Each structure stands twice: as structure tokens, then as C-alpha cells.
Amino acid sequence: MRIAAPHIVLVAAVLAGCAESRVAGTLLYMTPYRFEEFDCTELRKRATAAAALVKNQEELMDRAGASAAGPFVNAMVYGPDHSRAVWELRLYQDEIARKNCDAPPSLVE
């Protein structure tokens, strides 16, 4: 049993490191070409809604964190929803940047 314990800890550490990787999040939360049909206005509207959802999740996590069971509740109940909301916001922000939505309008016609 003592020999297996370090291996279990190592596997847990490796998997925990992958939990917030950009590639893993993209693969888990994004459907290919999901945002292609959205114009810049729609992307900004959805990014604003996603930011509000992230803020709401963080407020819930802060409230739960005040109790004795707060860390457990945050990890088990609010953690997955918060992680998904953060990734969705990142995906919208990345697509806004990719489509160059924040650039000033071109003067050349």
C-alpha cells in the first residue's frame, strides 16, 4: 500500500494540472465552428451575459465559503458550473479577438 500511495498522489497531481488547461477546456466546452455564425454584436452580447454568469457564480461561491462546509460545497456544487462559465466567457472573448471585433472601423472604402 505504501508503494501505491505516491503513484496515486502523482496521478492526482497530473490530472489536477490538466483541469484548467486551455486545450482541455476548449475540447470540453467548445463545439467546432460554434461561433462562426455569430457577428460581433451577438458575440459581445453573449460575452456580457457570460460575464454576468461568472460574477453570479463567484458571489454564490463567496457566500458558501463563509460556512464550515464552504470549500466542499464550492468544489462539488459551484465549481463545475463556475468553470464552465469561465470557459464560455474565454471562448467568446477569444472569438471576439479572432474576428477583430474591437478594431476601429476602416477608413478605406
FENHU-V776607 format. One record per backbone hydrogen bond with DSSP energy under -1.0 kcal/mol. NH is the residue of the N-H (numbers start at 1). CO is the residue of the C=O. E is the energy in kcal/mol with one decimal. If there is no record, write none. Layout:
NH	CO	E
NH	CO	E
This chain:
5	1	-1.6
8	4	-2.3
9	5	-2.3
10	6	-2.4
11	7	-2.6
12	8	-2.4
13	9	-2.3
14	10	-2.4
15	11	-2.5
16	12	-2.3
17	13	-1.9
18	14	-1.1
21	18	-1.4
25	21	-2.3
26	22	-2.2
27	23	-2.5
28	24	-2.3
29	25	-2.5
30	26	-1.6
34	31	-2.0
38	35	-1.3
43	39	-2.3
44	40	-2.5
45	41	-2.2
46	42	-2.5
47	43	-2.4
48	44	-2.3
49	45	-1.9
50	46	-2.4
51	47	-2.4
52	48	-2.0
53	49	-1.9
54	50	-2.3
55	51	-2.3
56	52	-2.4
57	53	-2.6
58	54	-2.4
59	55	-2.1
60	56	-2.2
61	57	-2.4
62	58	-2.3
63	59	-2.3
64	60	-2.5
65	61	-2.1
67	64	-1.4
70	67	-1.2
73	69	-2.6
74	70	-3.1
75	71	-2.3
76	72	-2.7
77	73	-2.7
78	73	-1.4
79	74	-2.4
82	78	-2.7
83	79	-2.7
84	80	-2.3
85	81	-2.3
86	82	-2.5
87	83	-2.3
88	84	-2.4
89	85	-2.2
90	86	-2.4
91	87	-2.6
92	88	-2.2
93	89	-2.5
94	90	-2.8
95	91	-2.3
96	92	-2.4
97	93	-2.1
98	94	-2.7
99	95	-2.5
101	96	-2.5
103	100	-1.0
